[in-house]
């Protein structure tokens, strides 16, 4: 991109170049029409997960879009850039759990999900490190830790507010 444009304008240009209506893009991405409109009009800043969906649907430059959205810490953007230089990023999902924790793209997705859920950057980083350690445990121990974590939610759901 030679000229400095906003994320909303970039998305609008990509969408129009593909002759997609906002409604069609909404159907394709699962994002609401009104949310897409607000993004294109720069009335809201989308999270990294939303940016990734839009980049995939519109075949946009994910790294540039994430930078325009300013929704990830610089360190993660730098890792994505370094990874793009060594191999092209893929946003396509596959059946089953094929994610290897510790790779930058997967860690960025986890951090994005944590941030979209309201966690601070530090909390999101701690969660990513905890998940990376959890998947390295032998299955019996991993299962025990997972059950313990899930029990906290059940207890919290029963607690009076």
C-alpha positions, 0 to 999 in steps of 0.5 A: 500500500503506497498511500496511507489509508485506514483499515476501514478504507482498505477493507472497503477497497478489497470488498469492492474489488471482489464485487462483494456487498457488505451483506455478502461479506457478512455471510462469508465471514459470520460477522454482522452487517452492522459490525462490518459497516462500523469497521469500514467507517472506522467507528470501531477497531476490530480484534485480531480474530476479526481482522484475520477473518476479513483478511482471509475472506478478502485475500488481504495482507494480514500483517498490514491489516493487523498493523492498521488495526493496532490490535496486537502488541508490537512483539507479536506483529514482529513475529508474524512478519518474521514468520511471513518472511520464512514461510507464508502464513495460512489462515485455513482451518483443518479438521482436528487439532493440528495446532502446535503450541509454541509457534508464533501464529498459533500463539498470536491466535491464542493471545488474540482470543484472550485479549478479545475475552477481556484479559490484559496483555500480561494475562494473555501472555501468561495464559499462552505460556500456561497452555504451552506447558499444559500440552507438554504434560503427559496425557494423564496429568494434562487430563487432571489439570484440565478437569481441575480448571473446568471445575473452577468454572462450575464452582463459579457458576454456582456461587452467589453474586 
